[in-house]
Amino acid sequence: MQRNKELGSVDSHMPRAVRYLREWPARHGRTVHNQVIRGASYSLGSGAVSLLIVWFETRR
């Protein structure tokens, strides 16, 4: 049980984090999985635009 005392702060935050993730879709109308995919697609698009800008700037 000594290990639980050392990790007490981590262990106490886990139930709160799990509850937050379970309640998240009700507040936002989306699932966490769909939101992660949406964020990844925005990041991919941003990277593509950055690559195009760099390519354009090197061509001038």
SULDA-V648695 format. One record per residue. RES is the residue in one letter. SS is DSSP state (helix for helix, strand for strand, loop for the rest). NEAR is the number of other ideal C-beta (glycine too) atoms within 10 Angstrom. Layout:
# SULDA-V648695
RES&SS&NEAR ; RES&SS&NEAR
This chain:
# SULDA-V648695
M&loop&4 ; Q&helix&6 ; R&helix&8 ; N&helix&9 ; K&helix&8 ; E&helix&9 ; L&loop&11 ; G&helix&10 ; S&helix&7 ; V&helix&9 ; D&helix&12 ; S&helix&9 ; H&helix&10 ; M&helix&10 ; P&helix&9 ; R&helix&9 ; A&helix&9 ; V&helix&10 ; R&helix&10 ; Y&helix&10 ; L&helix&11 ; R&helix&10 ; E&helix&10 ; W&helix&14 ; P&helix&14 ; A&helix&7 ; R&helix&8 ; H&helix&11 ; G&loop&8 ; R&loop&11 ; T&loop&12 ; V&helix&12 ; H&helix&9 ; N&helix&12 ; Q&helix&13 ; V&helix&10 ; I&helix&11 ; R&helix&11 ; G&helix&10 ; A&helix&10 ; S&helix&10 ; Y&helix&10 ; S&helix&10 ; L&helix&10 ; G&helix&10 ; S&helix&10 ; G&helix&10 ; A&helix&10 ; V&helix&10 ; S&helix&10 ; L&helix&10 ; L&helix&10 ; I&helix&10 ; V&helix&10 ; W&helix&9 ; F&helix&9 ; E&helix&8 ; T&helix&7 ; R&helix&6 ; R&loop&4
